Amino acid sequence: MLVGGGSLVWIPKVSAHGVASHHHHHWLPHVRPLPIPVPQPVGRVEVRSINAAVQIDNQIAKTTLTINFFNPAGRQQEGQVLLPVPPGAVLPSFSMEGSNVEFKAKILPKEEARRIYDEIVRRSKDPAILEFAGFGAVDSSVFPIPPRSEGKVRFVYEELLPIDVDRIDYVLPRSESLDYRVQWTIDVTWALKGGIATTYSPSHEISPQKQGNGMRLKLGGKVASGPFRLSVLRRKKKEAVASFLTHPEEAGDTGHFLLLMASPTRDDNAPRLKREVTLVLDRSGSMAGEKLDQARSAALQVMEGLEEGEFFNLIIYNEAVEPFADQPVVVNRANIVRARKFINGIRVSGGTNIHGALQAAIAQTVRKGTVPIVLFVTDGLPTIGETSEKRIREKAADANKNRRRIFTFGVGVDVNTPLLSRLADDSRATATYVLPKEKVEVKVASVFRRLSGPVLSFAKIKVVDKDGNPAPHRIADLVPHRLPDFFANDQIIVTGRYIGSEPLEFRLTGDDGKERKKYTFTFKPGKKRHSFVPRLWAMRKIAILTEALRDLGADSALGGLTGDNVDRNDPRVKELVDEIVRLSTEHGILTEYTAFLALDGEVFRPEARRNSRAAFNFDEKALKLRSGRSSVNQDLNLWSQKGAANLNPTNGYVNDALQREEVQNVAQHADMAFFKRDNEWVDASVTMASKGANLPVKEISIDSPEFRIVVDKLVAKQRQSCLALGKNLELVVDGTRYRVR
């Protein structure tokens, strides 16, 4: 089922001998509309929507696809659906709603499906359907859709899902065409014996809900194009569980990996890791009115959310710093009553002594067996006491001997966003921004709820070889380089690069409130390629490099850099910018600073010019802007990208008007990237001198034998999805640069 554009492709059905029959047509609901090689009736049948209901019991998946058609013509139209399915699928059911006639469908092996795909390409002169080469297919018998009526066709197929130690993977084939428009709903229930430790999708953002020994999730509305990929990790009693997904490079024994970890389950008999929470509230003049009311509500919610035996304190500040108590107090009725009076008595006035308030929160003694947390709320810039962004950060790091997690909340846009972000990141916490019209108490409560039930604090990861010796040379570019704490039901993803083919051990350690726990995960580099892994790593790496540039702009550390002088004046800026542009180009990952590369022809200009223009953008925004909307949006994007768990195929980001924006003329397919030039899509590698830029171009036509060989090579490398881009494609395969016409 090959969907997109909203109307169906009409291709004469091909007999087993390759002879065209004009009595009915193949409908391909999974792809964009292809060129029509023969005259067509007025009013082509449209695909209105597709509903996928997926039921998985352990490794057995049952996928029910309901395709909603509409025939706008004044007469009945007939056709049949060609639907790509995973290899090994079986088809127990096919039906048309409201019809008493029995229709038939059969599974075609991938070789026979490929023959039909090739014939369609030969007639349409468009290779888009070949993105499904390598898949099997369901081919249905002829069925009618009455005039000016809707019809529903329902397919059910079953498959045995692959398992990799404790991970089970499910894939729903869908087109990666940029013209993909059909509305989808996807509803998945998954039951797993022993329970699910965590659920992960690299392709789509998901919010699974626990359901017995399994989970349920739903996607609807604008579901991003491309295959829907879903994995679960099996729970192993109360242990932490992990799985590795790799993408080896074509040459040598190097590649990228993704380590997916699920938090351990707390032993009911073990002492709980208690929280010690200090809520720090800004009461400067700018907090007057609704902001202060919401801050009061947030403080009350935090206190009500603590359990007996945990600890809390309150600190309010303007130019002065006023604590509720000298040290955090235990949660009990008497202390809560006193704290409510303290909160209700808060009045606004004066300036903003961020440094003083931070130091007061950090200096408190920490009780043994607790996780010390600061919730720091401000709506302004530091105006009293120490006002240097760089020195505030440095002094906070020096003073934070007890390793308090500083969760920061910037209210409005008049805050120093790099300062709040780095205070949080440096202390294993997160920064949250409360935008205009958003509510302070909702954002604080959302973060605080996630902090319930810490199960592993001060988590660390160490890599050793098979003999137990440290192996720093085998692993590089870990992102994140420092793990956050594990809270109940947490999922943590670490990406990086590996070198060598020998097994490695990843040792996870952390405090559970009673002792230092250790979990060991064995990593054996293999040959299976998960093409999303290097792209996710690159997304996170670009964010880390961008954050480093933001740091260089603290207190105008570089002083007066402007325009094209940036890369000449400071080698640190040039090094970071050049690497960001390289990664952005190679992986097709663009941000607000590099979106210009998608403008027609920009990415094909000399490398020095690209880097210079990017340096100008970074100077104007990342280095100079520290507050305001154009600063808030940068840190929103950085936090999203640093912790990215799934792909961002449209390169969407929040612009400086705080609106979502997407980048056109860039396409990500498997581990390849393409840029639009005039009316053709060009492999990103030909824009890079170190890759395919100097290769001679070899032109081939879609109906040539050589094109079929190129497709076979793409299928072998699992890169055939790039053919969804259609005609006029330029790409590098096995060291040869082809231009497909």
C-alpha positions in Angstrom: 0.0 0.0 0.0 1.9 2.9 -1.2 0.3 6.3 0.1 0.6 10.0 -0.4 -0.9 12.9 -2.3 -4.5 12.0 -1.7 -5.3 10.4 -5.1 -4.4 7.0 -6.4 -2.1 5.9 -9.1 -3.8 4.3 -12.1 -1.5 1.8 -13.7 -2.8 -1.0 -16.0 -2.6 -4.3 -14.2 0.2 -6.5 -15.5 -0.3 -10.2 -16.0 2.2 -12.8 -15.0 3.7 -12.5 -18.5 4.0 -8.8 -18.4 1.0 -8.1 -20.7 -1.1 -5.1 -19.8 -4.7 -5.6 -19.0 -6.9 -2.4 -19.3 -9.9 -3.7 -17.5 -8.8 -2.5 -14.1 -6.0 -0.8 -12.3 -3.5 -1.1 -9.5 -4.2 1.4 -6.6 -1.1 2.2 -4.7 -2.2 4.0 -1.6 1.3 4.2 0.0 2.9 6.5 -2.6 2.5 10.0 -4.0 0.6 10.2 -7.3 2.8 9.1 -10.2 2.7 10.3 -13.8 -0.2 8.7 -15.7 0.9 6.9 -18.9 -2.6 6.4 -20.4 -5.8 8.5 -20.6 -7.7 8.3 -17.4 -11.4 8.6 -16.6 -12.6 11.9 -15.1 -12.5 12.0 -11.3 -9.9 9.6 -10.1 -10.5 7.6 -6.9 -8.9 9.2 -3.8 -7.6 7.8 -0.6 -9.3 9.7 2.1 -7.5 8.1 5.1 -5.8 5.0 6.4 -6.3 3.5 9.8 -3.7 1.0 11.2 -4.8 -1.1 14.2 -1.8 -3.1 15.4 -2.2 -5.8 18.1 1.0 -7.5 19.2 1.2 -10.5 21.6 4.8 -11.0 22.5 6.4 -11.5 19.0 3.2 -12.1 17.0 2.0 -8.9 15.3 -1.4 -8.6 13.7 -1.8 -5.4 11.6 -5.3 -4.4 10.3 -5.2 -1.7 7.7 -8.5 0.0 6.8 -8.2 2.1 3.6 -10.9 4.7 3.0 -11.5 5.4 -0.7 -13.7 8.0 -2.4 -14.9 7.7 -6.0 -15.9 11.2 -7.2 -16.9 10.0 -10.7 -20.4 9.5 -11.9 -19.8 5.8 -12.6 -18.4 2.8 -10.9 -14.6 2.4 -11.0 -12.7 -0.8 -10.4 -9.2 -1.5 -9.3 -7.0 -3.4 -7.0 -4.6 -2.5 -4.2 -0.9 -3.2 -4.2 0.3 -3.1 -0.6 4.0 -3.5 0.6 4.3 -5.7 3.7 7.3 -6.9 5.7 9.0 -10.1 4.5 7.5 -13.2 6.0 4.0 -11.7 6.5 0.9 -13.9 6.0 -2.5 -12.6 5.0 -5.4 -14.2 6.8 -8.1 -11.7 5.8 -9.1 -9.2 3.1 -12.5 -7.7 2.8 -14.5 -4.7 1.4 -17.0 -3.1 3.8 -20.6 -3.4 2.8 -20.1 -5.9 0.1 -21.4 -9.5 0.1 -19.1 -10.5 -2.8 -15.9 -12.4 -1.8 -12.7 -10.7 -2.9 -9.3 -12.3 -2.7 -5.8 -11.2 -2.0 -2.5 -12.9 -1.9 1.0 -12.2 -0.6 3.6 -11.8 -3.3 7.2 -12.7 -2.4 9.6 -9.8 -2.7 11.0 -11.0 -6.0 7.5 -11.0 -7.6 6.6 -7.7 -6.0 9.8 -6.2 -7.4 8.8 -7.4 -10.9 5.5 -5.5 -10.6 7.2 -2.5 -9.2 9.7 -2.5 -12.1 6.9 -2.7 -14.7 5.0 0.2 -13.1 8.3 2.2 -13.2 8.8 1.3 -16.8 5.3 2.7 -17.7 5.3 5.7 -15.4 9.0 6.7 -15.9 9.1 7.5 -12.2 11.1 5.3 -9.7 9.2 6.4 -6.6 7.5 3.0 -6.0 10.9 1.3 -5.8 11.4 2.7 -2.3 9.6 -0.5 -1.4 11.9 -2.8 -3.4 13.0 -5.5 -1.0 9.5 -5.8 0.6 6.9 -8.4 -0.1 3.4 -7.2 -1.2 -0.2 -7.9 -0.9 -2.0 -8.0 -4.3 -5.8 -7.9 -4.1 -8.4 -9.0 -6.6 -10.6 -6.5 -8.4 -13.2 -4.8 -6.4 -15.6 -1.9 -7.3 -16.3 1.5 -5.7 -19.8 2.8 -6.5 -20.1 6.3 -8.1 -19.8 9.3 -5.8 -19.4 7.0 -2.9 -16.9 6.0 -0.2 -15.6 2.5 0.2 -13.5 0.8 2.8 -11.0 -2.0 2.1 -9.6 -3.9 5.0 -6.4 -5.9 5.0 -5.2 -8.0 7.9 -1.7 -9.4 7.9 0.4 -11.2 10.6 4.1 -11.6 11.1 6.6 -12.9 13.6 8.7 -10.0 14.8 12.5 -10.1 15.0 14.0 -10.2 18.4 17.5 -9.0 19.4 18.2 -10.4 23.0 15.7 -8.3 25.0 14.5 -6.0 22.2 11.6 -6.7 19.8 11.1 -4.5 16.8 8.0 -3.7 14.7 7.9 -1.8 11.4 4.9 -0.5 9.6 6.0 0.3 6.0 4.9 3.8 4.9 6.2 6.0 2.1 9.0 8.6 2.7 7.8 10.7 -0.2 7.9 14.5 0.5 4.5 14.7 -1.3 3.0 12.3 1.2 -0.4 13.8 2.3 -2.8 11.0 3.3 -4.2 11.2 6.8 -3.2 8.3 9.1 -4.2 7.0 12.5 -2.0 4.4 14.1 -3.2 2.5 17.2 -0.9 0.0 18.8 -1.5 -2.4 21.7 1.4 -4.6 22.8 1.3 -7.3 25.5 4.5 -8.9 26.6 5.0 -11.7 29.0 6.8 -10.4 32.0 6.1 -6.8 31.1 7.6 -4.0 29.1 10.6 -2.2 30.5 10.4 0.7 28.0 8.9 1.5 24.6 10.9 3.4 21.9 10.3 4.8 18.5 13.1 6.4 16.5 10.8 7.5 13.7 7.9 9.2 15.6 7.2 11.0 18.8 5.1 8.7 21.0 3.4 8.7 24.4 2.7 5.1 25.4 0.3 4.3 28.2 0.9 1.4 30.5 -1.7 -1.3 30.1 -1.4 -4.4 32.3 1.7 -6.3 31.1 2.0 -4.1 28.1 1.2 -0.7 26.6 -1.0 1.2 24.2 -0.2 4.2 22.0 -2.1 6.2 19.4 -0.9 8.5 16.7 -3.3 10.7 14.7 -3.6 13.9 12.8 -0.5 14.9 10.9 1.6 11.7 11.3 5.1 12.3 9.9 5.8 10.4 6.7 8.1 7.3 6.6 7.9 3.9 8.2 6.6 3.7 11.7 9.2 2.0 13.8 8.5 0.7 17.3 10.6 -1.3 19.8 10.1 -2.6 23.3 12.6 -3.9 25.8 11.5 -6.9 27.9 11.5 -6.3 31.6 14.0 -8.5 33.5 12.7 -8.7 37.1 13.7 -5.4 38.7 17.0 -5.0 36.8 18.0 -2.1 34.5 17.6 -3.3 30.9 19.5 -2.1 27.8 19.8 -2.7 24.1 22.2 -1.6 21.4 21.3 -0.5 17.9 24.2 0.0 15.5 25.0 1.3 12.1 28.4 0.1 10.9 30.1 2.1 8.2 30.7 0.4 4.8 34.4 0.3 5.1 36.4 -0.7 8.2 35.2 -1.8 11.6 33.8 1.6 12.8 30.3 2.9 13.1 27.7 4.6 15.3 25.7 3.1 18.1 22.6 3.9 20.2 22.3 2.5 23.7 18.7 2.4 24.9 18.4 1.9 28.7 15.3 1.4 30.9 15.5 2.3 34.6 15.5 -0.5 37.2 12.4 -1.1 39.3 12.7 -0.3 42.9 12.7 -3.1 45.4 9.7 -2.7 47.6 11.7 -3.5 50.6 14.6 -1.1 49.8 14.7 2.4 51.4 13.4 5.0 49.0 15.7 7.8 47.7 14.0 10.7 49.4 13.9 14.2 47.8 15.1 17.3 49.3 13.5 20.2 47.4 14.3 23.9 47.6 12.0 26.1 45.7 13.6 29.5 44.8 11.1 32.2 43.8 11.8 35.5 42.1 9.8 38.3 43.8 11.3 41.3 41.9 9.0 44.0 40.7 8.4 42.4 37.3 6.7 39.4 38.9 3.8 41.5 40.0 0.2 40.3 39.2 -0.5 37.0 37.5 3.1 35.8 37.6 3.3 36.0 41.3 -0.1 34.3 41.8 1.1 31.5 39.6 4.4 31.2 41.4 2.5 30.9 44.7 0.4 28.2 43.2 3.5 26.4 42.0 5.0 26.5 45.4 1.9 25.1 47.0 1.7 22.3 44.4 5.3 21.3 45.1 4.8 21.1 48.8 1.6 19.1 48.4 3.4 16.7 46.1 6.1 15.8 48.6 5.7 12.7 50.8 6.1 12.5 54.5 9.7 12.1 55.5 11.0 14.1 52.5 12.4 17.6 53.0 11.8 21.1 51.6 12.7 24.7 51.9 11.6 28.0 50.2 13.8 30.9 49.3 12.4 34.2 47.9 14.6 36.9 46.5 14.7 40.4 44.9 17.8 42.3 45.8 17.7 40.5 49.1 17.5 36.8 49.7 15.0 35.5 52.3 14.8 31.8 53.2 11.8 30.1 54.9 14.2 28.1 57.0 18.0 28.0 57.6 18.0 24.4 56.3 15.4 22.2 54.5 12.8 21.0 57.0 11.0 17.7 57.1 7.5 17.4 55.4 4.9 17.4 58.2 1.7 19.2 58.9 3.2 21.9 61.1 5.9 22.8 58.6 3.4 22.8 55.7 1.1 25.2 57.6 4.0 27.6 58.3 5.1 27.4 54.7 1.7 28.3 53.4 1.7 31.5 55.5 5.2 32.3 54.2 4.0 31.9 50.6 0.9 33.9 51.0 3.0 36.7 52.5 5.2 37.1 49.5 5.2 40.7 48.0 7.0 42.0 45.0 9.5 44.8 44.7 13.1 45.6 43.7 15.7 44.0 41.5 16.9 40.5 40.7 19.8 39.0 42.7 20.1 35.6 40.9 23.6 35.0 42.2 22.7 35.5 45.8 19.6 33.3 45.6 21.6 30.5 43.9 24.4 30.6 46.5 21.8 30.4 49.3 20.2 27.4 47.8 23.4 25.6 47.0 25.1 26.2 50.4 22.5 24.2 52.4 23.7 21.0 54.0 22.4 17.9 52.3 20.9 15.0 54.3 22.3 11.6 53.6 20.2 9.4 51.4 18.4 12.2 49.7 18.4 13.6 46.1 18.9 17.3 46.5 16.9 19.3 44.0 16.5 23.1 43.4 13.6 24.5 41.5 14.8 28.0 40.5 12.2 30.4 39.1 13.0 33.8 37.6 11.5 36.2 35.1 14.4 38.5 34.6 18.1 39.2 34.1 20.6 39.4 37.0 20.6 43.1 38.0 21.8 43.1 41.6 25.1 41.7 43.1 27.1 39.5 40.7 25.6 40.1 37.2 28.3 38.4 35.0 26.8 35.3 33.3 30.1 33.6 33.2 31.0 34.3 36.8 27.6 33.3 38.1 28.0 29.9 36.4 31.5 29.4 37.6 30.7 30.3 41.2 27.7 28.1 41.2 29.7 25.2 40.0 32.5 25.8 42.6 30.0 26.1 45.4 27.8 23.1 44.5 29.9 20.6 46.4 26.7 18.7 47.4 25.8 18.3 43.7 22.4 19.7 43.8 20.3 19.4 40.6 19.3 22.9 39.6 16.1 22.8 37.5 15.6 26.3 36.1 12.4 28.0 35.0 12.6 31.1 32.9 9.3 33.0 33.0 8.6 35.1 29.9 11.3 36.1 27.4 13.3 38.7 29.5 15.7 36.1 31.0 19.3 35.1 30.3 18.5 31.8 28.6 22.1 30.6 28.1 22.7 31.1 31.9 19.6 29.2 32.9 20.3 26.4 30.4 23.9 25.9 31.5 23.1 26.1 35.3 20.7 23.3 34.7 22.8 21.2 32.3 25.9 21.5 34.5 24.0 20.0 37.5 22.3 17.1 35.7 19.0 18.9 35.5 16.9 20.6 32.8 15.8 24.2 31.9 12.2 25.0 31.2 10.8 28.2 29.6 7.4 29.5 30.5 6.4 31.4 27.4 3.8 34.3 27.3 0.3 32.9 27.9 1.7 29.7 29.4 1.2 29.1 33.2 4.1 28.9 35.6 2.4 26.4 37.9 1.7 24.0 35.1 5.3 24.0 33.9 6.7 23.6 37.4 4.2 20.8 38.2 5.0 19.0 35.0 8.8 18.9 35.8 8.2 18.1 39.5 5.9 15.1 38.7 8.7 13.6 36.6 11.0 13.9 39.6 8.9 11.5 41.7 10.6 8.2 42.6 14.3 8.6 41.8 15.7 5.1 41.5 19.3 5.7 40.5 21.2 8.9 41.3 24.6 10.0 40.2 24.5 7.5 37.3 27.7 6.9 35.4 28.7 4.8 32.5 32.1 3.1 32.0 33.3 1.2 29.0 35.7 -1.8 29.3 37.0 -4.4 26.9 36.5 -8.1 27.2 39.3 -8.4 29.8 37.8 -5.7 32.0 40.3 -3.0 31.0 39.2 0.6 30.3 38.7 1.1 26.6 38.5 4.8 26.0 40.0 4.4 22.5 37.0 2.1 21.4 34.2 4.6 22.1 34.1 8.3 21.1 31.7 11.3 21.0 29.3 10.0 23.6 26.2 12.2 23.8 25.3 12.9 26.5 28.7 12.6 28.1 27.2 12.7 31.6 24.1 10.7 32.5 21.1 12.3 34.2 19.6 10.6 37.3 17.2 7.7 36.6 13.7 8.3 37.8 10.9 5.8 37.8 9.9 4.7 34.3 12.7 6.7 32.8 14.2 5.9 29.4 17.8 7.1 28.7 19.4 7.1 25.3 23.2 7.4 24.7 24.6 7.8 21.2 28.2 7.6 20.1 30.8 6.2 17.8 32.6 2.9 18.2 35.9 1.6 16.8 36.8 -2.1 16.4 34.8 -5.3 16.2 35.6 -6.9 19.6 32.9 -7.0 22.3 32.7 -4.3 24.9 31.1 -4.0 28.2 29.1 -0.9 29.3 28.9 -0.7 33.1 26.2 1.5 34.5 26.5 2.5 38.2 24.3 4.6 40.5 23.1 5.1 44.0 19.7 3.5 44.9 19.4 5.0 48.4 21.0 2.0 50.0 24.1 1.1 48.0 26.0 1.7 44.8 24.4 -0.5 42.2 26.1 -1.9 39.1 24.6 -3.2 35.8 26.6 -4.6 32.9 25.5 -4.6 29.2 27.5 -6.4 26.6 28.0 -4.7 23.2 28.9 -6.8 20.2 29.3 -4.7 17.1 27.4 -6.4 14.3 26.5 -6.0 10.7 22.9 -5.0 11.0 22.3 -1.3 9.9 19.9 1.0 11.7 20.1 4.0 9.5 18.5 6.4 12.0 21.4 5.9 14.5 24.0 8.1 12.9 21.4 10.8 12.2 20.2 10.9 15.8 23.9 11.1 16.9 24.5 14.0 14.5 21.4 15.9 15.7 22.7 15.7 19.3 26.3 16.4 18.4 25.3 19.6 16.4 23.4 20.8 19.5 26.4 20.2 21.8 28.7 22.1 19.4 26.1 25.0 19.1 25.8 25.1 22.9 29.6 25.5 23.0 29.3 28.5 20.7 26.6 30.0 23.0 29.0 29.6 25.9 31.7 31.5 24.1 29.3 34.5 23.9 29.0 34.8 27.6 29.8 38.3 28.8 31.0 39.1 25.2 34.0 36.8 25.9 35.1 37.2 22.3 34.4 41.0 22.2 33.2 42.7 19.1 33.1 40.0 16.6 31.0 40.9 13.5 30.1 39.4 10.2 32.8 37.7 8.1 35.5 38.5 10.7 34.2 35.8 13.1 36.2 32.9 11.6 39.4 35.0 11.3 39.2 36.5 14.8 38.9 33.4 16.9 39.9 29.9 15.9 37.5 28.4 18.5 34.6 29.8 16.6 35.9 28.6 13.2 36.5 25.1 14.5 33.0 24.8 15.9 31.2 26.4 13.0 33.1 24.3 10.4 32.2 21.1 12.1 28.6 22.0 12.5 28.3 22.9 8.8 30.0 19.6 7.8 27.7 17.5 10.0 24.6 19.5 8.8 25.5 19.0 5.2 26.4 15.3 5.5 23.3 14.3 7.4 20.8 16.9 6.1 20.2 18.3 9.6 19.6 22.0 9.4 18.8 24.4 12.2 17.9 28.1 12.4 21.6 28.9 11.9 22.2 26.7 8.9 18.7 26.7 7.2 20.2 28.9 4.5 21.9 25.7 3.1 18.4 24.7 1.8 18.1 27.8 -0.4 18.4 26.9 -4.0 22.1 26.4 -4.8 23.6 27.5 -1.5 24.9 24.1 -0.4 26.7 23.7 -3.8 28.7 26.9 -3.3 32.4 26.7 -2.1 32.8 25.3 1.4 34.6 28.4 2.6 31.6 30.5 1.6 29.1 28.2 3.4 31.2 28.3 6.6 31.6 32.0 6.4 27.8 32.6 6.1 27.1 30.1 8.9 29.7 31.9 11.1 27.9 35.2 10.5 24.6 33.6 11.6 26.1 32.1 14.7 27.8 35.4 15.6 24.5 37.4 15.2 22.4 34.9 17.2 24.2 32.3 19.2 27.1 34.5 20.4 25.3 37.8 20.9 21.7 37.2 21.8 21.3 36.3 25.5 17.7 37.3 26.2 14.4 38.1 24.4 12.4 35.9 22.1 15.4 35.4 19.8 17.3 33.9 22.7 14.5 31.9 24.2 13.8 30.1 20.9 17.5 29.1 20.6 17.5 27.4 23.9 14.2 25.7 23.3 15.7 24.3 20.1 18.9 23.2 21.8 17.1 21.3 24.6 14.9 19.6 22.1 17.9 18.6 19.9 20.3 17.6 22.7 17.8 15.1 24.0 16.4 14.0 20.7 15.0 10.4 20.8 13.4 10.4 17.3 14.2 11.8 13.9 13.1 15.3 12.7 12.7 14.7 8.9 11.4 18.1 8.2 14.1 19.9 10.2 11.4 21.7 12.2 12.5 24.2 14.8 11.1 27.1 16.8 11.8 30.4 15.1 12.4 33.8 16.8 8.7 34.5 16.7 8.3 31.4 18.8 6.5 29.7 15.9 7.2 26.2 14.5 9.0 26.4 11.1 10.1 23.7 8.7 12.9 23.6 6.2 12.1 22.8 2.5 14.4 21.4 -0.2 16.2 18.9 2.1 15.4 15.2 2.3 16.7 12.6 4.7 16.6 9.0 3.5 18.2 6.1 5.4 21.7 7.4 6.1 21.7 9.6 3.1 20.8 13.3 2.7 19.6 15.1 -0.5 19.4 18.8 -1.4 17.1 20.3 -4.1 18.8 22.0 -7.0 16.4 23.4 -9.6 14.2 20.3 -10.4 16.6 17.6 -9.2 17.6 16.0 -5.9 21.3 15.8 -5.3 23.1 13.5 -2.9 24.8 15.6 -0.1 28.0 13.7 -0.6 28.6 15.5 -3.9 28.8 18.8 -2.1 31.8 17.7 -0.1 35.3 17.6 -1.4 36.2 14.6 0.8 33.4 12.5 -0.6 31.9 12.6 -4.1 32.3 16.2 -5.3 35.1 15.3 -7.7 33.6 12.2 -9.2 32.6 12.3 -12.9 28.8 12.1 -13.5 27.4 9.0 -15.3 23.9 9.5 -16.7 21.5 6.5 -16.8 17.8 6.3 -17.7 15.1 4.8 -15.5 14.3 2.0 -18.0 18.0 0.9 -18.5 19.5 -2.3 -17.2 22.1 -0.3 -15.3 19.4 1.5 -13.3 18.1 -1.9 -12.2 21.6 -2.8 -11.0 21.8 0.5 -9.1 18.5 -0.3 -7.4 19.8 -3.7 -6.4 22.8 -2.1 -4.8 20.6 0.4 -2.9 18.4 -2.4 -1.6 21.5 -4.3 -0.4 22.5 -1.2 1.6 18.9 -0.6 2.7 19.0 2.8 1.0 16.3 2.4 -1.6 13.9 4.8 0.2 15.7 7.7 -1.6 13.9 6.6 -4.8 10.8 8.1 -3.2 12.2 11.4 -4.4 11.2 10.4 -7.9 12.7 11.5 -11.2 15.9 13.6 -11.7 18.0 12.1 -9.0 21.8 12.4 -8.6 23.4 10.0 -6.1 26.7 8.2 -5.3 26.6 4.4 -5.1 29.8 2.4 -4.6 32.0 5.2 -5.7 30.1 6.0 -8.9 28.1 9.2 -9.3 24.9 8.6 -11.2 22.4 11.0 -12.6 19.1 9.3 -13.1 16.8 10.6 -15.8 
